[in-house]
Amino acid sequence: MVVDGNRQEDAYMLDIFHEVLGGTEQAGFFVWRSNFHEAGDGETEASLQEGMDRVRDVVRSSTFSCIMQKWGGKREVMYTAFKALGDSVDYIQVCDSDTVLDPACTIEMLRVLEEDPQVGGVGGDVQILNKYDSWISFLSSVRYWMAFNVERACQSYFGCVQCISGPLGMYRNSLLQQFLEDWYHQKFLGSKCSFGDDRHLTNRVLSLGYRTKYTARSKCLTETPTKYLRWLNQQTRWSKSYFREWLYNSLWFHKHHLWMTYESVVTGFFPFFLIATVIQLFYRGRIWNILLFLLTVQLVGIIKATYACFLRGNAEMIFMSLYSLLYMSSLLPAKIFAIATINKSGWGTSGRKTIVVNFIGLIPVSIWVAVLLGGLAYTAYCQDLFSETELAFLVSGAILYGCYWVALLMLYLAIIARRCGKKPEQYSLAFAEV
């Protein structure tokens, strides 16, 4: 366990470590004024080297260890763990501080790596711990299930999972040590990368020609943002790392199954085709074209959600059709903004208890909404008078679209909203889900 920070406000992490494991002889800890790349106040070259040796000794000699070090970000603490372990272990499992691990998660990932020496990394099923805290966390939970149990399961079949998530992953240590320095010192357009650590770690494994896998038998719980703005910041940051790593990943298409190339190209270019289609419809189409597009989007969402309901055996998955609206209204502009500011850092959360929120993420969403409303007003202004047939279809479609949203809202209030606050129940049953 490596704590990103050695100040008083970071001490609660060490207190938790002492509370859980501090009473055992196998536990060791060290509060380091520095880290492997930056000396702390008053540190000399000799004391810095002594600190490095002390970290290695604590990590390698203790069954359970906790290192508090000078703040440097997530990649810095991951580097400390990898560097301190060196070649003393065969595999390294990673997880975040807000992760609740299923007792069987480690052995299940280990089994995947042991069965095939050509597999360099494996990830597990990440579920949402606080899914009933808000509407945004609930929608994230159903989206997570689809992302892991359908999308990454498909990638795993072809041996090319493109991102082993930070809350739950395991790697061959021999591979990590090969590219550790290059991974840590990653730069993009001349600037040091400060996010996308897990995706780049996965990319490094793929670059060596090794396969990456996913196993649904390995599970964990993690927290997700419960407020829209923080969720938007998270998605913008993830989009930045996605497009940056997409460019890097394309260098290794030839080393892996054709599916990786196909999926990367489709998912990479899809947002741009969708934006172009929407703008074309809203400014050069007719009101009926716009309504038909919205109905089609929701129809596709319902089909996917219905399939997920049967696949998971959980009626809650029907609400995944609501995610299409979130994608169209928020994720699309966030992706464009992410590309425009791809070399800028400063998004998301800090390593401490304080949450850093950036309101600038609302700017692209506001512009996008204004563009859509402007297109709708322009089309309505230029539209000729409706024929009786067209008017009938327009009214019917609008009523159908409105009824759809009313029905889903009523279902949400009846099924999901009343469960808010029942954390103990969701915690105890989370790993029992199929």
BAVEX-375076 format. One line per 4 residues: number of its first residue (from 1); their letters; for each residue x negated, y negated, z negated of N, C-alpha, C. Coordinates in steps of 0.2 Angstrom, whole numbers. Example, Ala and Ser with C-alpha at 12.3 -4.5 7.8 and 13.67 -1.06 7.14 Angstrom:
% BAVEX-375076
1> as> -66:28:-39:-62:22:-39:-66:16:-39; -64:11:-35:-68:5:-36:-64:0:-39 .
% end
This chain:
% BAVEX-375076
1> mvvd> -4:6:0:0:0:0:-4:-6:0; -3:-11:5:-7:-17:5:-2:-23:5; -4:-27:0:1:-33:-1:-2:-39:3; 2:-42:7:-1:-48:11:0:-54:7 .
5> gnrq> -5:-55:2:-6:-61:-2:-8:-59:-9; -12:-63:-12:-15:-62:-19:-13:-67:-24; -8:-71:-22:-6:-77:-27:-1:-74:-32; 1:-78:-37:6:-76:-42:12:-74:-39 .
9> eday> 15:-78:-33:21:-76:-30:21:-70:-27; 15:-67:-26:15:-60:-23:14:-55:-28; 13:-56:-34:12:-51:-39:18:-47:-40; 24:-48:-38:29:-44:-40:29:-37:-36 .
13> mldi> 25:-37:-30:24:-31:-27:19:-27:-31; 14:-29:-34:10:-25:-38:13:-23:-44; 18:-27:-47:22:-25:-53:26:-19:-51; 29:-19:-45:33:-13:-43:29:-7:-42 .
17> fhev> 23:-8:-40:18:-2:-39:17:1:-46; 15:-4:-51:14:-1:-58:20:2:-61; 25:-1:-59:32:2:-62:33:9:-60; 31:10:-54:33:17:-51:27:22:-51 .
21> lggt> 21:19:-50:15:24:-50:10:22:-55; 10:17:-58:4:14:-62:3:19:-68; 7:23:-70:6:27:-76:2:33:-74; 1:35:-68:-3:41:-66:-10:40:-65 .
25> eqag> -14:45:-66:-21:45:-65:-23:44:-58; -19:46:-54:-21:46:-47:-20:39:-43; -17:34:-47:-16:28:-45:-21:23:-46; -23:19:-41:-28:14:-41:-26:7:-38 .
29> ffvw> -29:2:-40:-27:-5:-37:-33:-9:-37; -32:-14:-33:-38:-19:-33:-35:-26:-30; -36:-31:-34:-34:-38:-31:-40:-41:-28; -40:-42:-22:-45:-44:-18:-44:-52:-16 .
33> rsnf> -49:-56:-17:-49:-63:-16:-49:-64:-8; -52:-59:-4:-53:-60:3:-49:-55:7; -50:-55:13:-48:-49:17:-54:-47:22; -53:-43:26:-59:-40:31:-61:-46:35 .
37> heag> -57:-51:37:-59:-56:42:-60:-63:39; -58:-64:33:-58:-71:30:-60:-71:22; -65:-74:21:-68:-74:14:-63:-79:9; -62:-77:3:-58:-81:-1:-63:-86:-4 .
41> dget> -59:-91:-8:-63:-96:-12:-68:-94:-16; -74:-96:-15:-80:-94:-20:-83:-88:-18; -81:-85:-13:-84:-78:-10:-91:-80:-7; -96:-76:-8:-102:-76:-5:-102:-70:0 .
45> easl> -107:-69:4:-108:-64:9:-108:-57:5; -112:-58:0:-113:-52:-4:-107:-49:-8; -103:-54:-11:-97:-52:-14:-92:-50:-10; -92:-53:-3:-87:-51:2:-88:-43:3 .
49> qegm> -95:-42:4:-96:-35:6:-95:-30:0; -96:-33:-6:-94:-29:-12:-87:-27:-12; -83:-32:-10:-75:-32:-10:-73:-27:-5; -76:-27:1:-74:-22:6:-76:-15:4 .
53> drvr> -82:-14:0:-83:-7:-2:-79:-5:-8; -77:-10:-12:-72:-8:-17:-65:-6:-14; -63:-9:-9:-56:-8:-6:-57:-1:-3; -62:1:0:-63:8:3:-63:13:-2 .
57> dvvr> -67:11:-8:-67:16:-13:-60:17:-16; -56:12:-18:-50:13:-21:-45:17:-16; -45:15:-10:-41:19:-5:-42:26:-4; -49:27:-4:-51:34:-2:-51:39:-8 .
61> sstf> -52:36:-14:-52:40:-20:-46:41:-24; -41:37:-22:-34:37:-26:-29:40:-22; -25:44:-25:-19:47:-21:-14:41:-19; -13:37:-24:-9:31:-23:-13:25:-24 .
65> scim> -13:20:-20:-17:14:-20:-13:8:-18; -15:2:-21:-12:-4:-20:-17:-9:-19; -18:-13:-14:-23:-18:-12:-19:-25:-11; -21:-29:-16:-18:-36:-14:-24:-40:-11 .
69> qkwg> -23:-43:-6:-28:-47:-2:-26:-54:0; -30:-58:2:-29:-64:5:-24:-64:10; -19:-69:10:-14:-69:15:-17:-69:22; -14:-65:27:-16:-66:34:-11:-63:39 .
73> gkre> -6:-61:37:-1:-58:41:0:-51:41; 5:-48:45:6:-41:45:0:-37:48; -3:-40:54:-8:-36:57:-14:-36:53; -15:-41:48:-21:-41:44:-20:-35:39 .
77> vmyt> -15:-34:36:-14:-29:31:-14:-22:34; -11:-22:40:-12:-15:43:-19:-14:45; -23:-19:47:-30:-18:48:-34:-15:42; -32:-18:36:-35:-16:30:-34:-9:29 .
81> afka> -28:-7:29:-27:0:28:-30:5:33; -30:3:39:-33:7:44:-41:8:43; -44:2:42:-51:1:41:-53:5:35; -49:4:29:-51:7:23:-51:14:23 .
85> lgds> -46:17:27:-45:24:27:-51:27:32; -53:23:37:-58:26:41:-56:33:44; -61:37:44:-60:44:47:-58:49:41; -56:47:36:-55:51:30:-48:55:30 .
89> vdyi> -44:53:35:-38:57:36:-36:58:43; -32:63:45:-30:65:51:-25:61:54; -20:59:50:-14:55:52:-13:49:48; -10:44:50:-8:38:46:-1:36:48 .
93> qvcd> 3:36:42:10:34:42:11:27:41; 15:23:44:16:16:43:23:15:41; 24:10:37:31:8:35:30:1:32; 36:-3:32:37:-10:30:38:-10:22 .
97> sdtv> 38:-15:19:39:-16:12:46:-15:10; 51:-17:15:58:-16:14:61:-9:16; 57:-4:17:59:2:20:60:7:14; 66:11:15:67:16:10:67:22:14 .
101> ldpa> 62:27:12:60:33:16:64:39:14; 67:43:19:70:49:17:64:54:15; 65:58:10:60:62:7:57:67:13; 61:69:18:58:73:23:55:70:29 .
105> ctie> 55:63:29:53:59:35:45:61:37; 41:61:32:34:62:34:33:69:37; 35:74:34:34:81:36:37:82:43; 43:79:45:46:79:51:42:76:57 .
109> mlrv> 39:70:55:34:67:60:28:71:61; 25:74:55:19:78:55:20:84:60; 26:87:59:27:93:63:27:91:71; 29:85:73:29:83:80:22:83:82 .
113> leed> 18:79:78:11:78:80:7:85:80; 8:89:75:5:96:75:7:101:81; 13:100:83:15:104:89:12:103:95; 10:97:97:7:95:103:1:90:102 .
117> pqvg> -5:92:104:-11:88:103:-11:82:107; -7:82:113:-7:76:117:-2:71:115; 1:72:109:6:67:107:2:63:102; 1:56:103:-3:52:99:1:48:94 .
121> gvgg> 7:47:95:11:44:90:18:46:90; 22:45:84:29:47:84:33:43:79; 39:41:81:43:37:77:49:40:75; 53:38:70:59:41:67:65:36:68 .
125> dvqi> 70:39:65:77:35:66:77:30:61; 78:24:63:78:18:58:85:16:57; 88:17:51:95:15:50:95:8:46; 101:5:46:101:-1:42:104:0:35 .
129> lnky> 100:-3:30:102:-2:23:108:-7:21; 108:-13:24:112:-18:22:118:-19:27; 120:-14:30:124:-15:36:131:-18:35; 133:-17:28:140:-20:27:139:-27:23 .
133> dswi> 133:-30:24:132:-37:21:136:-42:25; 136:-42:31:139:-47:36:140:-44:42; 144:-48:46:146:-45:53:140:-44:57; 134:-48:57:128:-48:61:124:-42:59 .
137> sfls> 124:-40:52:120:-34:50:124:-28:52; 131:-28:52:135:-22:54:134:-21:62; 134:-26:66:133:-25:73:126:-23:75; 121:-25:71:114:-23:71:114:-16:70 .
141> svry> 118:-13:65:117:-6:63:120:-2:69; 125:-3:72:128:1:78:123:0:84; 120:-6:85:115:-6:90:109:-2:89; 107:-2:82:101:2:81:102:9:82 .
145> wmaf> 108:12:80:109:19:81:109:20:89; 112:16:93:111:17:100:104:17:103; 100:12:100:94:11:103:89:17:101; 90:20:95:86:25:93:88:32:96 .
149> nver> 94:33:95:97:40:96:99:41:103; 99:36:107:100:37:114:94:35:118; 93:28:118:87:25:122:80:28:120; 78:28:114:72:31:112:72:38:113 .
153> acqs> 77:41:111:77:49:112:76:51:119; 79:47:124:78:48:131:70:46:133; 67:41:130:60:40:132:56:46:129; 58:48:123:54:53:120:54:60:124 .
157> yfgc> 60:61:128:60:67:132:55:67:137; 53:61:140:48:60:145:41:58:142; 41:58:135:34:57:132:32:50:132; 37:45:132:34:38:133:38:33:129 .
161> vqci> 39:34:123:42:29:118:38:23:118; 41:17:120:37:11:121:36:7:115; 40:9:110:39:5:103:40:10:97; 35:11:94:36:15:87:37:10:82 .
165> sgpl> 43:9:79:45:4:75:41:4:68; 39:-2:66:35:-3:60:38:1:54; 45:1:53:48:4:47:46:12:46; 45:15:52:44:22:51:40:25:58 .
169> gmyr> 34:26:57:30:29:62:23:32:60; 21:37:64:15:40:62:10:41:68; 4:40:67:-1:40:72:-7:45:71; -10:47:76:-17:51:75:-22:46:74 .
173> nsll> -25:47:68:-30:42:66:-36:42:70; -38:47:74:-44:47:78:-43:42:84; -36:42:86:-35:37:91:-35:30:88; -32:29:83:-32:22:80:-39:19:79 .
177> qqfl> -43:23:77:-50:21:75:-54:19:82; -51:22:87:-54:20:94:-53:13:96; -47:11:95:-45:5:98:-43:0:92; -45:1:86:-43:-3:80:-46:-10:81 .
181> edwy> -52:-11:83:-54:-18:84:-51:-22:90; -50:-19:95:-47:-22:101:-39:-23:99; -36:-19:96:-29:-20:93:-29:-26:89; -33:-27:84:-33:-32:79:-35:-39:83 .
185> hqkf> -39:-39:87:-42:-45:91:-38:-47:97; -32:-44:98:-28:-45:104:-27:-52:105; -28:-54:111:-26:-61:113:-22:-61:120; -18:-67:120:-14:-68:126:-14:-75:128 .
189> lgsk> -16:-76:134:-17:-83:137:-21:-87:132; -27:-84:130:-32:-87:126:-30:-88:118; -24:-86:116:-22:-87:109:-21:-80:106; -23:-80:99:-23:-73:96:-16:-72:94 .
193> csfg> -14:-65:95:-7:-63:95:-5:-62:87; 0:-65:85:2:-65:78:8:-61:77; 11:-58:82:17:-53:81:17:-48:86; 22:-43:86:22:-38:91:17:-33:89 .
197> ddrh> 15:-32:83:9:-27:81:11:-20:82; 17:-18:81:19:-11:82:20:-9:89; 23:-14:93:23:-12:100:16:-12:103; 12:-16:101:5:-16:104:1:-10:102 .
201> ltnr> 2:-8:96:-1:-2:93:2:4:97; 8:5:99:11:10:103:8:10:110; 7:3:113:4:3:119:-3:5:120; -6:4:114:-13:6:114:-14:14:115 .
205> vlsl> -9:17:111:-9:24:112:-7:27:119; -2:23:122:-1:25:129:-6:24:134; -10:18:132:-16:17:137:-21:22:137; -21:26:132:-26:32:132:-24:38:135 .
209> gyrt> -18:38:138:-15:43:141:-11:48:137; -11:47:130:-7:51:126:0:49:126; 5:54:124:12:53:124:14:51:117; 20:47:117:23:45:111:30:48:111 .
213> kyta> 32:50:105:38:54:104:43:50:98; 49:53:98:54:51:93:57:57:91; 58:57:84:62:63:81:67:60:77; 74:62:78:79:60:74:79:63:67 .
217> rskc> 75:68:66:75:72:60:71:68:54; 67:63:56:64:59:52:68:52:51; 70:50:45:74:44:44:72:40:39; 74:33:40:73:28:35:78:23:35 .
221> ltet> 78:19:30:83:13:29:79:7:29; 81:2:32:77:-4:32:83:-10:32; 80:-16:30:85:-22:30:85:-25:36; 90:-29:38:91:-33:44:94:-39:42 .
225> ptky> 92:-45:46:95:-51:44:103:-51:44; 105:-55:39:112:-55:38:115:-62:40; 111:-66:42:113:-73:45:112:-74:52; 116:-77:56:115:-77:63:109:-81:65 .
229> lrwl> 107:-86:62:101:-90:64:94:-86:62; 94:-82:57:88:-78:56:88:-72:60; 94:-69:62:94:-64:67:92:-67:74; 94:-73:76:92:-76:82:84:-77:82 .
233> nqqt> 81:-79:77:74:-80:76:70:-73:77; 73:-68:74:70:-61:75:70:-59:82; 76:-60:85:77:-57:92:72:-61:97; 71:-68:95:67:-72:100:60:-69:99 .
237> rwsk> 58:-68:93:51:-66:92:50:-59:95; 55:-54:94:54:-48:97:54:-48:105; 58:-53:108:58:-54:115:51:-56:117; 48:-61:114:41:-63:115:37:-57:116 .
241> syfr> 36:-53:111:32:-47:111:34:-42:116; 40:-42:117:42:-37:123:40:-39:129; 40:-45:131:38:-47:138:31:-47:138; 27:-49:133:20:-49:133:17:-42:134 .
245> ewly> 20:-37:130:18:-31:130:20:-27:137; 26:-30:140:28:-27:146:22:-28:151; 19:-33:151:14:-34:156:8:-30:155; 6:-29:148:1:-24:146:3:-17:148 .
249> nslw> 9:-15:146:11:-8:148:11:-6:155; 12:-11:159:13:-10:167:6:-7:169; 1:-9:166:-6:-6:168:-7:1:167; -2:4:163:-3:12:162:3:16:165 .
253> fhkh> 7:13:169:12:16:172:10:23:175; 4:22:179:2:28:182:0:34:178; -1:33:171:-4:38:167:2:42:164; 8:40:165:14:43:162:20:45:167 .
257> hlwm> 25:48:164:30:50:169:33:44:172; 36:45:178:39:40:182:45:36:179; 48:40:174:53:37:170:51:30:167; 45:30:164:43:24:160:43:18:165 .
261> tyes> 40:19:171:40:14:176:47:12:178; 52:17:179:59:15:181:62:11:175; 62:13:169:65:10:164:62:3:162; 56:3:163:52:-4:161:55:-9:166 .
265> vvtg> 55:-7:173:57:-12:178:64:-14:177; 68:-9:176:75:-11:175:77:-15:169; 74:-13:163:76:-17:157:72:-24:158; 66:-24:161:63:-30:161:66:-36:166 .
269> ffpf> 69:-33:171:72:-38:176:79:-39:175; 82:-35:172:90:-35:171:92:-42:168; 89:-45:163:92:-51:160:92:-57:166; 87:-57:170:86:-62:175:92:-61:180 .
273> flia> 93:-55:182:98:-53:187:105:-55:184; 106:-54:178:112:-55:175:113:-63:174; 108:-66:172:109:-74:172:111:-77:179; 107:-74:184:108:-77:191:116:-75:193 .
277> tviq> 118:-69:191:125:-67:193:130:-72:189; 129:-73:183:133:-77:179:134:-84:181; 128:-87:183:128:-94:185:131:-94:192; 130:-89:196:133:-89:203:141:-89:202 .
281> lfyr> 143:-85:198:151:-84:197:154:-90:194; 150:-93:189:153:-99:185:153:-105:189; 149:-106:195:148:-112:198:151:-111:206; 151:-105:208:153:-104:215:159:-99:216 .
285> griw> 161:-97:211:166:-92:211:173:-95:210; 178:-91:208:185:-94:206:186:-92:199; 191:-95:196:193:-93:190:194:-85:189; 197:-83:194:199:-75:194:192:-71:194 .
289> nill> 187:-74:197:181:-70:197:178:-70:191; 178:-76:187:175:-76:180:179:-72:176; 185:-72:176:189:-67:171:188:-60:173; 188:-58:179:186:-51:181:179:-49:179 .
293> fllt> 174:-54:179:168:-52:176:168:-51:169; 171:-55:165:172:-54:158:175:-48:156; 181:-46:160:184:-40:159:180:-34:160; 176:-34:165:171:-29:167:166:-28:162 .
297> vqlv> 163:-33:160:158:-33:154:161:-29:148; 167:-31:146:170:-27:140:172:-20:142; 174:-19:148:176:-12:150:170:-8:149; 164:-10:152:158:-6:151:156:-5:144 .
301> giik> 157:-10:140:155:-10:133:160:-5:129; 166:-5:131:171:0:128:169:7:130; 167:8:136:165:15:139:159:17:135; 154:13:134:148:15:130:149:16:123 .
305> atya> 154:12:120:155:13:113:159:19:112; 164:21:116:168:27:116:163:33:116; 159:33:121:154:38:121:150:39:115; 148:33:112:144:34:106:148:36:100 .
309> cflr> 155:35:100:159:37:95:159:45:95; 160:48:101:160:55:101:153:58:100; 148:55:102:141:57:101:139:57:94; 141:52:90:139:52:83:144:55:79 .
313> gnae> 151:55:81:156:58:77:158:52:72; 157:46:74:159:41:69:163:35:73; 169:34:71:173:29:74:171:22:74; 166:21:69:163:14:68:160:12:75 .
317> mifm> 157:16:79:153:15:84:158:11:90; 164:11:89:168:8:94:167:0:94; 164:-2:88:163:-9:87:156:-11:91; 153:-6:94:147:-8:98:149:-12:104 .
321> slys> 155:-11:106:158:-15:112:158:-23:111; 158:-25:104:157:-32:102:150:-34:104; 145:-30:104:138:-32:105:137:-35:111; 141:-34:116:141:-36:123:142:-44:123 .
325> llym> 146:-46:119:147:-54:118:141:-57:115; 138:-54:110:132:-56:107:127:-56:112; 126:-51:116:121:-51:121:122:-57:126; 128:-58:128:129:-63:134:128:-70:131 .
329> ssll> 130:-71:125:130:-78:122:124:-80:119; 120:-75:116:114:-77:112:108:-74:114; 108:-67:116:102:-64:118:99:-66:124; 103:-67:129:101:-70:136:97:-76:135 .
333> paki> 100:-81:132:96:-88:132:90:-87:127; 90:-82:122:85:-81:118:79:-78:122; 80:-74:127:75:-71:131:72:-76:135; 76:-80:138:73:-85:142:68:-90:138 .
337> faia> 71:-92:133:67:-96:128:61:-93:126; 61:-86:125:55:-82:123:50:-83:128; 52:-82:134:47:-82:140:44:-89:140; 48:-94:139:46:-101:140:41:-103:134 .
341> tink> 41:-100:129:37:-101:123:33:-95:121; 32:-91:125:29:-84:124:22:-85:120; 19:-90:121:12:-91:118:12:-95:111; 18:-96:109:19:-100:103:21:-95:97 .
345> sgwg> 18:-96:91:20:-92:85:24:-96:81; 26:-93:75:29:-97:70:37:-95:69; 38:-89:72:45:-87:71:46:-82:66; 52:-81:62:53:-76:58:52:-77:51 .
349> tsgr> 50:-72:47:49:-72:40:42:-72:38; 41:-74:32:34:-74:29:33:-68:25; 27:-67:23:26:-61:19:28:-61:12; 31:-67:10:33:-68:3:40:-68:3 .
353> ktiv> 43:-69:-3:50:-69:-4:54:-75:0; 50:-80:1:53:-86:4:54:-84:12; 60:-86:14:62:-85:21:61:-91:25; 58:-91:31:56:-96:35:61:-96:41 .
357> vnfi> 65:-102:41:70:-102:47:69:-107:51; 69:-106:58:68:-111:63:74:-113:67; 77:-119:66:83:-120:69:82:-122:77; 76:-122:79:75:-123:86:78:-118:91 .
361> glip> 79:-112:88:82:-106:91:89:-108:94; 92:-112:90:99:-114:93:99:-118:99; 94:-121:101:93:-126:107:95:-122:113; 92:-116:114:93:-113:121:100:-110:121 .
365> vsiw> 103:-108:115:110:-105:115:115:-111:116; 113:-117:113:118:-122:115:118:-124:122; 112:-124:125:111:-126:132:115:-121:136; 114:-115:135:117:-109:138:125:-110:138 .
369> vavl> 127:-111:132:135:-112:131:137:-118:135; 133:-124:135:135:-130:139:135:-128:146; 130:-124:149:130:-122:156:136:-118:158; 138:-114:154:144:-110:155:150:-114:155 .
373> lggl> 151:-118:150:157:-122:149:157:-127:155; 152:-130:157:151:-134:163:153:-131:169; 151:-125:170:153:-121:176:160:-119:176; 163:-117:170:170:-116:170:174:-122:172 .
377> ayta> 172:-128:169:176:-134:170:175:-136:178; 169:-135:181:168:-137:188:172:-132:192; 172:-126:191:176:-121:195:184:-123:194; 186:-124:188:193:-126:188:195:-132:191 .
381> ycqd> 190:-137:191:192:-144:195:192:-143:202; 187:-138:205:187:-137:212:192:-132:215; 195:-129:210:199:-123:212:206:-126:215; 208:-123:221:214:-124:224:220:-122:220 .
385> lfse> 226:-124:221:231:-121:218:232:-114:218; 234:-111:213:234:-103:213:241:-101:217; 240:-96:220:246:-93:223:250:-89:217; 256:-87:219:260:-84:214:257:-77:212 .
389> tela> 254:-74:217:251:-67:215:245:-68:211; 241:-73:213:234:-74:209:236:-77:202; 241:-81:202:242:-83:195:245:-78:190; 249:-73:193:251:-67:189:245:-63:187 .
393> flvs> 241:-62:191:235:-58:189:231:-61:184; 230:-68:185:226:-72:180:229:-72:173; 235:-73:173:239:-73:167:238:-66:163; 240:-61:167:239:-54:165:232:-52:162 .
397> gail> 227:-54:166:220:-53:164:219:-57:158; 221:-63:157:219:-67:151:223:-64:145; 229:-62:146:232:-58:140:229:-52:138; 227:-48:143:223:-42:142:217:-43:138 .
401> ygcy> 213:-48:140:207:-50:137:208:-52:130; 213:-57:129:215:-59:122:217:-54:118; 221:-49:120:223:-43:116:218:-39:114; 213:-38:118:207:-34:117:203:-37:111 .
405> wval> 202:-43:111:198:-46:105:202:-46:99; 209:-48:99:213:-47:93:213:-40:90; 214:-35:94:214:-28:92:208:-27:88; 202:-28:91:195:-27:88:194:-31:82 .
409> lmly> 197:-37:82:196:-41:76:200:-38:70; 206:-36:72:211:-33:67:207:-26:64; 205:-22:69:201:-16:66:195:-17:62; 192:-23:64:186:-24:60:188:-26:53 .
413> laii> 193:-31:52:195:-33:46:198:-27:42; 201:-22:45:204:-17:41:199:-11:39; 194:-10:44:190:-5:42:183:-7:39; 180:-12:42:173:-14:40:173:-19:35 .
417> arrc> 177:-25:36:176:-30:31:178:-28:24; 182:-24:23:184:-22:16:178:-18:12; 173:-15:16:168:-11:14:162:-16:11; 162:-22:13:157:-26:11:156:-26:3 .
421> gkkp> 150:-26:1:148:-26:-6:147:-19:-9; 149:-13:-5:148:-7:-8:141:-4:-6; 136:-7:-9:129:-5:-7:127:2:-10; 129:4:-16:127:10:-19:130:16:-15 .
425> eqys> 136:16:-13:139:21:-9:135:22:-2; 134:16:1:131:17:8:124:19:7; 120:17:2:114:20:0:113:27:-1; 118:30:-5:117:37:-6:119:41:0 .
429> lafa> 124:39:4:126:43:10:122:42:16; 118:37:16:115:35:23:111:41:26; 108:45:22:104:50:25:108:56:27; 114:56:24:118:62:26:122:62:32 .
433> ev> 121:56:36:124:55:42:121:60:47; 125:62:52:123:66:58:120:61:63 .
% end
